[in-house]
Amino acid sequence: MSTAMTFGQKQFIPTPPDKGSFPLDHDGICKKSMIKYMNCIFNNNSNNSMCRSEAKDYLACRMEHNLMAKEDWSKLGFNEGVGQVEGSNK
């Protein structure tokens, strides 16, 4: 016979994401930039540092169409130079 709650186990309490939920792109508004980014990731053996400009284009599209909250680029890990990572000396 099983019980709904086992003695001695802590109950799992889910917590929401830090930034909250965001709408999915059901209409495919940013699909072109997403595909471009995913192709870049695939062609560069999952090395996302090679795809910084594609990532920025995709995030910009999502922000422009209210599919995510508008954020400063520095908070998303981008410096003034598109290819530069925050804190990078390259």
Biopython code that builds the backbone (N, CA, C, O; Angstrom):
import numpy as np
from Bio.PDB.StructureBuilder import StructureBuilder

atoms = [
    (1, "MET", "N", (0.837, -1.170, 0.000)),
    (1, "MET", "CA", (0.000, 0.000, 0.000)),
    (1, "MET", "C", (0.890, 1.243, 0.000)),
    (1, "MET", "O", (1.803, 1.356, 0.818)),
    (2, "SER", "N", (0.623, 2.172, -0.914)),
    (2, "SER", "CA", (1.428, 3.389, -0.977)),
    (2, "SER", "C", (0.635, 4.566, -0.429)),
    (2, "SER", "O", (-0.594, 4.598, -0.483)),
    (3, "THR", "N", (1.359, 5.507, 0.086)),
    (3, "THR", "CA", (0.708, 6.705, 0.615)),
    (3, "THR", "C", (1.083, 7.894, -0.234)),
    (3, "THR", "O", (2.071, 7.866, -0.967)),
    (4, "ALA", "N", (0.291, 8.933, -0.130)),
    (4, "ALA", "CA", (0.536, 10.135, -0.921)),
    (4, "ALA", "C", (1.807, 10.840, -0.477)),
    (4, "ALA", "O", (2.474, 11.480, -1.289)),
    (5, "MET", "N", (2.150, 10.732, 0.795)),
    (5, "MET", "CA", (3.337, 11.410, 1.296)),
    (5, "MET", "C", (4.158, 10.426, 2.120)),
    (5, "MET", "O", (3.648, 9.815, 3.059)),
    (6, "THR", "N", (5.399, 10.281, 1.772)),
    (6, "THR", "CA", (6.283, 9.392, 2.506)),
    (6, "THR", "C", (6.876, 10.166, 3.671)),
    (6, "THR", "O", (7.331, 11.298, 3.511)),
    (7, "PHE", "N", (6.867, 9.552, 4.836)),
    (7, "PHE", "CA", (7.403, 10.214, 6.014)),
    (7, "PHE", "C", (8.902, 10.430, 5.866)),
    (7, "PHE", "O", (9.612, 9.555, 5.369)),
    (8, "GLY", "N", (9.378, 11.574, 6.289)),
    (8, "GLY", "CA", (10.797, 11.866, 6.253)),
    (8, "GLY", "C", (11.269, 12.558, 4.984)),
    (8, "GLY", "O", (12.392, 13.058, 4.942)),
    (9, "GLN", "N", (10.440, 12.597, 3.954)),
    (9, "GLN", "CA", (10.829, 13.280, 2.719)),
    (9, "GLN", "C", (10.319, 14.712, 2.740)),
    (9, "GLN", "O", (9.221, 14.997, 3.219)),
    (10, "LYS", "N", (11.139, 15.595, 2.213)),
    (10, "LYS", "CA", (10.718, 16.987, 2.093)),
    (10, "LYS", "C", (9.815, 17.131, 0.878)),
    (10, "LYS", "O", (10.031, 16.495, -0.153)),
    (11, "GLN", "N", (8.826, 17.957, 1.013)),
    (11, "GLN", "CA", (7.913, 18.198, -0.099)),
    (11, "GLN", "C", (8.577, 19.159, -1.082)),
    (11, "GLN", "O", (9.172, 20.157, -0.674)),
    (12, "PHE", "N", (8.475, 18.859, -2.371)),
    (12, "PHE", "CA", (9.033, 19.723, -3.411)),
    (12, "PHE", "C", (8.130, 20.933, -3.598)),
    (12, "PHE", "O", (6.932, 20.792, -3.841)),
    (13, "ILE", "N", (8.706, 22.114, -3.483)),
    (13, "ILE", "CA", (7.957, 23.348, -3.701)),
    (13, "ILE", "C", (8.587, 24.056, -4.896)),
    (13, "ILE", "O", (9.691, 24.588, -4.783)),
    (14, "PRO", "N", (7.904, 24.070, -6.036)),
    (14, "PRO", "CA", (8.473, 24.705, -7.231)),
    (14, "PRO", "C", (8.594, 26.217, -7.060)),
    (14, "PRO", "O", (7.773, 26.852, -6.397)),
    (15, "THR", "N", (9.639, 26.778, -7.674)),
    (15, "THR", "CA", (9.816, 28.229, -7.650)),
    (15, "THR", "C", (9.797, 28.747, -9.084)),
    (15, "THR", "O", (10.296, 28.083, -9.992)),
    (16, "PRO", "N", (9.223, 29.929, -9.288)),
    (16, "PRO", "CA", (9.164, 30.472, -10.644)),
    (16, "PRO", "C", (10.543, 30.923, -11.114)),
    (16, "PRO", "O", (11.420, 31.169, -10.286)),
    (17, "PRO", "N", (10.752, 31.038, -12.429)),
    (17, "PRO", "CA", (12.026, 31.530, -12.958)),
    (17, "PRO", "C", (12.298, 32.962, -12.489)),
    (17, "PRO", "O", (11.362, 33.709, -12.201)),
    (18, "ASP", "N", (13.566, 33.341, -12.412)),
    (18, "ASP", "CA", (13.946, 34.682, -11.962)),
    (18, "ASP", "C", (13.305, 35.782, -12.795)),
    (18, "ASP", "O", (12.825, 36.776, -12.249)),
    (19, "LYS", "N", (13.293, 35.615, -14.092)),
    (19, "LYS", "CA", (12.769, 36.646, -14.987)),
    (19, "LYS", "C", (11.292, 36.443, -15.297)),
    (19, "LYS", "O", (10.729, 37.206, -16.082)),
    (20, "GLY", "N", (10.660, 35.462, -14.722)),
    (20, "GLY", "CA", (9.261, 35.190, -15.020)),
    (20, "GLY", "C", (9.124, 34.426, -16.320)),
    (20, "GLY", "O", (10.116, 34.063, -16.953)),
    (21, "SER", "N", (7.900, 34.190, -16.703)),
    (21, "SER", "CA", (7.669, 33.462, -17.947)),
    (21, "SER", "C", (7.687, 34.433, -19.118)),
    (21, "SER", "O", (7.552, 35.642, -18.930)),
    (22, "PHE", "N", (7.852, 33.916, -20.298)),
    (22, "PHE", "CA", (7.832, 34.749, -21.496)),
    (22, "PHE", "C", (7.008, 34.044, -22.557)),
    (22, "PHE", "O", (6.972, 32.814, -22.598)),
    (23, "PRO", "N", (6.348, 34.805, -23.411)),
    (23, "PRO", "CA", (5.507, 34.173, -24.436)),
    (23, "PRO", "C", (6.334, 33.468, -25.508)),
    (23, "PRO", "O", (7.413, 33.924, -25.886)),
    (24, "LEU", "N", (5.809, 32.364, -25.980)),
    (24, "LEU", "CA", (6.439, 31.655, -27.082)),
    (24, "LEU", "C", (6.119, 32.376, -28.379)),
    (24, "LEU", "O", (5.125, 33.097, -28.469)),
    (25, "ASP", "N", (6.944, 32.183, -29.359)),
    (25, "ASP", "CA", (6.772, 32.835, -30.663)),
    (25, "ASP", "C", (5.878, 31.967, -31.546)),
    (25, "ASP", "O", (6.336, 31.395, -32.535)),
    (26, "HIS", "N", (4.598, 31.876, -31.180)),
    (26, "HIS", "CA", (3.661, 31.025, -31.913)),
    (26, "HIS", "C", (3.494, 31.453, -33.366)),
    (26, "HIS", "O", (3.267, 30.612, -34.236)),
    (27, "ASP", "N", (3.602, 32.750, -33.637)),
    (27, "ASP", "CA", (3.404, 33.259, -34.996)),
    (27, "ASP", "C", (4.671, 33.222, -35.841)),
    (27, "ASP", "O", (4.629, 33.547, -37.028)),
    (28, "GLY", "N", (5.783, 32.837, -35.258)),
    (28, "GLY", "CA", (7.036, 32.731, -36.009)),
    (28, "GLY", "C", (7.622, 34.072, -36.405)),
    (28, "GLY", "O", (8.318, 34.172, -37.416)),
    (29, "ILE", "N", (7.348, 35.104, -35.620)),
    (29, "ILE", "CA", (7.835, 36.451, -35.932)),
    (29, "ILE", "C", (9.366, 36.478, -35.990)),
    (29, "ILE", "O", (9.943, 37.112, -36.873)),
    (30, "CYS", "N", (10.009, 35.801, -35.066)),
    (30, "CYS", "CA", (11.473, 35.811, -34.992)),
    (30, "CYS", "C", (12.084, 34.492, -35.459)),
    (30, "CYS", "O", (13.236, 34.194, -35.144)),
    (31, "LYS", "N", (11.329, 33.717, -36.197)),
    (31, "LYS", "CA", (11.797, 32.396, -36.621)),
    (31, "LYS", "C", (13.025, 32.485, -37.519)),
    (31, "LYS", "O", (13.939, 31.668, -37.403)),
    (32, "LYS", "N", (13.053, 33.466, -38.408)),
    (32, "LYS", "CA", (14.183, 33.606, -39.335)),
    (32, "LYS", "C", (15.494, 33.824, -38.572)),
    (32, "LYS", "O", (16.502, 33.185, -38.873)),
    (33, "SER", "N", (15.477, 34.724, -37.588)),
    (33, "SER", "CA", (16.700, 34.980, -36.824)),
    (33, "SER", "C", (17.029, 33.806, -35.904)),
    (33, "SER", "O", (18.202, 33.551, -35.633)),
    (34, "MET", "N", (16.014, 33.089, -35.420)),
    (34, "MET", "CA", (16.252, 31.913, -34.588)),
    (34, "MET", "C", (16.912, 30.805, -35.408)),
    (34, "MET", "O", (17.858, 30.168, -34.943)),
    (35, "ILE", "N", (16.419, 30.574, -36.625)),
    (35, "ILE", "CA", (17.003, 29.550, -37.508)),
    (35, "ILE", "C", (18.446, 29.913, -37.854)),
    (35, "ILE", "O", (19.321, 29.047, -37.880)),
    (36, "LYS", "N", (18.688, 31.191, -38.119)),
    (36, "LYS", "CA", (20.040, 31.662, -38.429)),
    (36, "LYS", "C", (20.987, 31.371, -37.255)),
    (36, "LYS", "O", (22.113, 30.915, -37.455)),
    (37, "TYR", "N", (20.519, 31.641, -36.034)),
    (37, "TYR", "CA", (21.315, 31.376, -34.838)),
    (37, "TYR", "C", (21.547, 29.874, -34.655)),
    (37, "TYR", "O", (22.673, 29.452, -34.393)),
    (38, "MET", "N", (20.506, 29.076, -34.790)),
    (38, "MET", "CA", (20.632, 27.630, -34.607)),
    (38, "MET", "C", (21.566, 27.015, -35.652)),
    (38, "MET", "O", (22.339, 26.110, -35.335)),
    (39, "ASN", "N", (21.499, 27.501, -36.898)),
    (39, "ASN", "CA", (22.421, 27.025, -37.939)),
    (39, "ASN", "C", (23.859, 27.386, -37.596)),
    (39, "ASN", "O", (24.772, 26.587, -37.803)),
    (40, "CYS", "N", (24.056, 28.584, -37.073)),
    (40, "CYS", "CA", (25.398, 29.012, -36.673)),
    (40, "CYS", "C", (25.933, 28.103, -35.569)),
    (40, "CYS", "O", (27.083, 27.666, -35.625)),
    (41, "ILE", "N", (25.109, 27.821, -34.579)),
    (41, "ILE", "CA", (25.511, 26.925, -33.489)),
    (41, "ILE", "C", (25.880, 25.547, -34.045)),
    (41, "ILE", "O", (26.900, 24.972, -33.662)),
    (42, "PHE", "N", (25.054, 25.026, -34.941)),
    (42, "PHE", "CA", (25.311, 23.708, -35.535)),
    (42, "PHE", "C", (26.611, 23.716, -36.331)),
    (42, "PHE", "O", (27.422, 22.798, -36.207)),
    (43, "ASN", "N", (26.813, 24.750, -37.149)),
    (43, "ASN", "CA", (27.993, 24.828, -38.014)),
    (43, "ASN", "C", (29.285, 25.094, -37.249)),
    (43, "ASN", "O", (30.374, 24.887, -37.783)),
    (44, "ASN", "N", (29.173, 25.554, -36.000)),
    (44, "ASN", "CA", (30.351, 25.851, -35.188)),
    (44, "ASN", "C", (30.497, 24.887, -34.012)),
    (44, "ASN", "O", (31.061, 25.238, -32.976)),
    (45, "ASN", "N", (29.986, 23.673, -34.184)),
    (45, "ASN", "CA", (30.127, 22.623, -33.159)),
    (45, "ASN", "C", (29.677, 23.088, -31.773)),
    (45, "ASN", "O", (30.357, 22.836, -30.778)),
    (46, "SER", "N", (28.542, 23.761, -31.714)),
    (46, "SER", "CA", (27.924, 24.240, -30.468)),
    (46, "SER", "C", (28.767, 25.274, -29.731)),
    (46, "SER", "O", (28.592, 25.469, -28.528)),
    (47, "ASN", "N", (29.674, 25.936, -30.433)),
    (47, "ASN", "CA", (30.489, 26.997, -29.838)),
    (47, "ASN", "C", (29.727, 28.312, -29.979)),
    (47, "ASN", "O", (29.814, 28.984, -31.007)),
    (48, "ASN", "N", (28.979, 28.672, -28.934)),
    (48, "ASN", "CA", (28.119, 29.850, -29.040)),
    (48, "ASN", "C", (28.877, 31.167, -29.122)),
    (48, "ASN", "O", (28.301, 32.175, -29.534)),
    (49, "SER", "N", (30.145, 31.189, -28.745)),
    (49, "SER", "CA", (30.903, 32.435, -28.846)),
    (49, "SER", "C", (31.110, 32.850, -30.301)),
    (49, "SER", "O", (31.345, 34.025, -30.583)),
    (50, "MET", "N", (31.024, 31.899, -31.217)),
    (50, "MET", "CA", (31.152, 32.204, -32.641)),
    (50, "MET", "C", (29.856, 32.792, -33.211)),
    (50, "MET", "O", (29.843, 33.265, -34.348)),
    (51, "CYS", "N", (28.790, 32.768, -32.448)),
    (51, "CYS", "CA", (27.465, 33.166, -32.947)),
    (51, "CYS", "C", (26.892, 34.343, -32.167)),
    (51, "CYS", "O", (25.674, 34.469, -32.046)),
    (52, "ARG", "N", (27.751, 35.198, -31.640)),
    (52, "ARG", "CA", (27.295, 36.318, -30.812)),
    (52, "ARG", "C", (26.388, 37.273, -31.581)),
    (52, "ARG", "O", (25.366, 37.704, -31.047)),
    (53, "SER", "N", (26.733, 37.612, -32.810)),
    (53, "SER", "CA", (25.909, 38.567, -33.559)),
    (53, "SER", "C", (24.544, 37.970, -33.885)),
    (53, "SER", "O", (23.539, 38.681, -33.863)),
    (54, "GLU", "N", (24.497, 36.670, -34.188)),
    (54, "GLU", "CA", (23.220, 36.005, -34.461)),
    (54, "GLU", "C", (22.357, 35.956, -33.203)),
    (54, "GLU", "O", (21.142, 36.143, -33.268)),
    (55, "ALA", "N", (22.991, 35.704, -32.059)),
    (55, "ALA", "CA", (22.261, 35.677, -30.791)),
    (55, "ALA", "C", (21.686, 37.055, -30.485)),
    (55, "ALA", "O", (20.544, 37.176, -30.042)),
    (56, "LYS", "N", (22.485, 38.092, -30.725)),
    (56, "LYS", "CA", (22.026, 39.456, -30.455)),
    (56, "LYS", "C", (20.867, 39.827, -31.381)),
    (56, "LYS", "O", (19.908, 40.462, -30.944)),
    (57, "ASP", "N", (20.946, 39.437, -32.648)),
    (57, "ASP", "CA", (19.847, 39.699, -33.584)),
    (57, "ASP", "C", (18.567, 39.017, -33.126)),
    (57, "ASP", "O", (17.489, 39.610, -33.181)),
    (58, "TYR", "N", (18.683, 37.778, -32.675)),
    (58, "TYR", "CA", (17.517, 37.025, -32.220)),
    (58, "TYR", "C", (16.903, 37.666, -30.976)),
    (58, "TYR", "O", (15.686, 37.835, -30.900)),
    (59, "LEU", "N", (17.737, 38.020, -30.010)),
    (59, "LEU", "CA", (17.232, 38.658, -28.798)),
    (59, "LEU", "C", (16.618, 40.019, -29.105)),
    (59, "LEU", "O", (15.607, 40.392, -28.509)),
    (60, "ALA", "N", (17.222, 40.764, -30.031)),
    (60, "ALA", "CA", (16.672, 42.064, -30.425)),
    (60, "ALA", "C", (15.286, 41.892, -31.034)),
    (60, "ALA", "O", (14.381, 42.671, -30.736)),
    (61, "CYS", "N", (15.111, 40.890, -31.874)),
    (61, "CYS", "CA", (13.812, 40.615, -32.479)),
    (61, "CYS", "C", (12.781, 40.308, -31.400)),
    (61, "CYS", "O", (11.666, 40.827, -31.436)),
    (62, "ARG", "N", (13.153, 39.468, -30.444)),
    (62, "ARG", "CA", (12.223, 39.111, -29.368)),
    (62, "ARG", "C", (11.849, 40.335, -28.542)),
    (62, "ARG", "O", (10.689, 40.492, -28.162)),
    (63, "MET", "N", (12.815, 41.203, -28.260)),
    (63, "MET", "CA", (12.515, 42.405, -27.476)),
    (63, "MET", "C", (11.639, 43.372, -28.262)),
    (63, "MET", "O", (10.714, 43.961, -27.704)),
    (64, "GLU", "N", (11.922, 43.541, -29.555)),
    (64, "GLU", "CA", (11.143, 44.460, -30.395)),
    (64, "GLU", "C", (9.685, 44.042, -30.506)),
    (64, "GLU", "O", (8.805, 44.894, -30.632)),
    (65, "HIS", "N", (9.418, 42.744, -30.462)),
    (65, "HIS", "CA", (8.056, 42.239, -30.632)),
    (65, "HIS", "C", (7.417, 41.803, -29.314)),
    (65, "HIS", "O", (6.453, 41.037, -29.305)),
    (66, "ASN", "N", (7.965, 42.298, -28.200)),
    (66, "ASN", "CA", (7.436, 42.017, -26.858)),
    (66, "ASN", "C", (7.331, 40.523, -26.547)),
    (66, "ASN", "O", (6.400, 40.086, -25.869)),
    (67, "LEU", "N", (8.285, 39.753, -27.043)),
    (67, "LEU", "CA", (8.345, 38.331, -26.722)),
    (67, "LEU", "C", (9.283, 38.073, -25.548)),
    (67, "LEU", "O", (9.411, 36.943, -25.077)),
    (68, "MET", "N", (9.927, 39.123, -25.088)),
    (68, "MET", "CA", (10.720, 39.084, -23.863)),
    (68, "MET", "C", (10.866, 40.514, -23.372)),
    (68, "MET", "O", (10.690, 41.460, -24.139)),
    (69, "ALA", "N", (11.185, 40.671, -22.104)),
    (69, "ALA", "CA", (11.347, 42.003, -21.528)),
    (69, "ALA", "C", (12.573, 42.677, -22.135)),
    (69, "ALA", "O", (13.585, 42.030, -22.401)),
    (70, "LYS", "N", (12.467, 43.975, -22.348)),
    (70, "LYS", "CA", (13.611, 44.730, -22.856)),
    (70, "LYS", "C", (14.663, 44.815, -21.746)),
    (70, "LYS", "O", (14.358, 45.158, -20.604)),
    (71, "GLU", "N", (15.892, 44.499, -22.108)),
    (71, "GLU", "CA", (17.014, 44.506, -21.168)),
    (71, "GLU", "C", (18.177, 45.260, -21.782)),
    (71, "GLU", "O", (18.303, 45.334, -23.004)),
    (72, "ASP", "N", (19.026, 45.820, -20.931)),
    (72, "ASP", "CA", (20.268, 46.411, -21.421)),
    (72, "ASP", "C", (21.139, 45.282, -21.953)),
    (72, "ASP", "O", (21.173, 44.186, -21.394)),
    (73, "TRP", "N", (21.843, 45.571, -23.047)),
    (73, "TRP", "CA", (22.697, 44.545, -23.649)),
    (73, "TRP", "C", (23.756, 44.074, -22.669)),
    (73, "TRP", "O", (24.141, 42.904, -22.684)),
    (74, "SER", "N", (24.234, 44.980, -21.811)),
    (74, "SER", "CA", (25.262, 44.586, -20.841)),
    (74, "SER", "C", (24.731, 43.536, -19.864)),
    (74, "SER", "O", (25.492, 42.685, -19.405)),
    (75, "LYS", "N", (23.449, 43.585, -19.543)),
    (75, "LYS", "CA", (22.857, 42.585, -18.649)),
    (75, "LYS", "C", (22.709, 41.233, -19.339)),
    (75, "LYS", "O", (22.584, 40.202, -18.678)),
    (76, "LEU", "N", (22.722, 41.243, -20.661)),
    (76, "LEU", "CA", (22.612, 40.001, -21.426)),
    (76, "LEU", "C", (23.978, 39.474, -21.855)),
    (76, "LEU", "O", (24.068, 38.494, -22.594)),
    (77, "GLY", "N", (25.054, 40.138, -21.383)),
    (77, "GLY", "CA", (26.402, 39.655, -21.667)),
    (77, "GLY", "C", (27.045, 40.244, -22.899)),
    (77, "GLY", "O", (28.060, 39.727, -23.367)),
    (78, "PHE", "N", (26.476, 41.323, -23.444)),
    (78, "PHE", "CA", (27.036, 41.959, -24.634)),
    (78, "PHE", "C", (27.651, 43.299, -24.262)),
    (78, "PHE", "O", (27.081, 44.061, -23.482)),
    (79, "ASN", "N", (28.832, 43.581, -24.834)),
    (79, "ASN", "CA", (29.459, 44.891, -24.721)),
    (79, "ASN", "C", (29.068, 45.713, -25.934)),
    (79, "ASN", "O", (28.212, 45.303, -26.718)),
    (80, "GLU", "N", (29.687, 46.867, -26.091)),
    (80, "GLU", "CA", (29.432, 47.709, -27.264)),
    (80, "GLU", "C", (29.766, 46.967, -28.549)),
    (80, "GLU", "O", (29.006, 47.029, -29.515)),
    (81, "GLY", "N", (30.901, 46.263, -28.569)),
    (81, "GLY", "CA", (31.261, 45.450, -29.725)),
    (81, "GLY", "C", (30.428, 44.175, -29.687)),
    (81, "GLY", "O", (30.456, 43.447, -28.695)),
    (82, "VAL", "N", (29.697, 43.902, -30.748)),
    (82, "VAL", "CA", (28.757, 42.777, -30.765)),
    (82, "VAL", "C", (29.431, 41.466, -30.405)),
    (82, "VAL", "O", (28.846, 40.657, -29.685)),
    (83, "GLY", "N", (30.644, 41.236, -30.884)),
    (83, "GLY", "CA", (31.304, 39.959, -30.663)),
    (83, "GLY", "C", (31.980, 39.838, -29.309)),
    (83, "GLY", "O", (32.508, 38.776, -28.978)),
    (84, "GLN", "N", (31.974, 40.895, -28.526)),
    (84, "GLN", "CA", (32.673, 40.885, -27.255)),
    (84, "GLN", "C", (31.776, 40.392, -26.129)),
    (84, "GLN", "O", (30.615, 40.786, -26.018)),
    (85, "VAL", "N", (32.332, 39.530, -25.308)),
    (85, "VAL", "CA", (31.629, 39.042, -24.130)),
    (85, "VAL", "C", (31.996, 39.947, -22.973)),
    (85, "VAL", "O", (33.138, 40.396, -22.875)),
    (86, "GLU", "N", (31.048, 40.219, -22.100)),
    (86, "GLU", "CA", (31.284, 41.043, -20.924)),
    (86, "GLU", "C", (32.472, 40.491, -20.140)),
    (86, "GLU", "O", (32.499, 39.309, -19.797)),
    (87, "GLY", "N", (33.457, 41.350, -19.857)),
    (87, "GLY", "CA", (34.623, 40.938, -19.094)),
    (87, "GLY", "C", (35.703, 40.268, -19.928)),
    (87, "GLY", "O", (36.700, 39.798, -19.379)),
    (88, "SER", "N", (35.526, 40.216, -21.224)),
    (88, "SER", "CA", (36.490, 39.559, -22.105)),
    (88, "SER", "C", (37.539, 40.557, -22.568)),
    (88, "SER", "O", (37.241, 41.740, -22.735)),
    (89, "ASN", "N", (38.759, 40.092, -22.774)),
    (89, "ASN", "CA", (39.835, 40.952, -23.265)),
    (89, "ASN", "C", (40.128, 40.712, -24.726)),
    (89, "ASN", "O", (41.108, 41.244, -25.246)),
    (90, "LYS", "N", (39.324, 39.940, -25.398)),
    (90, "LYS", "CA", (39.578, 39.602, -26.805)),
    (90, "LYS", "C", (39.240, 40.744, -27.714)),
    (90, "LYS", "O", (39.394, 40.631, -28.930)),
]
sb = StructureBuilder()
sb.init_structure("model")
sb.init_model(0)
sb.init_chain("A")
sb.init_seg("    ")
for serial, (resi, resn, name, xyz) in enumerate(atoms, 1):
    if name == "N":
        sb.init_residue(resn, " ", resi, " ")
    sb.init_atom(name, np.array(xyz, "f"), 0.0, 1.0, " ", f" {name:<3s}", serial, name[0])
structure = sb.get_structure()
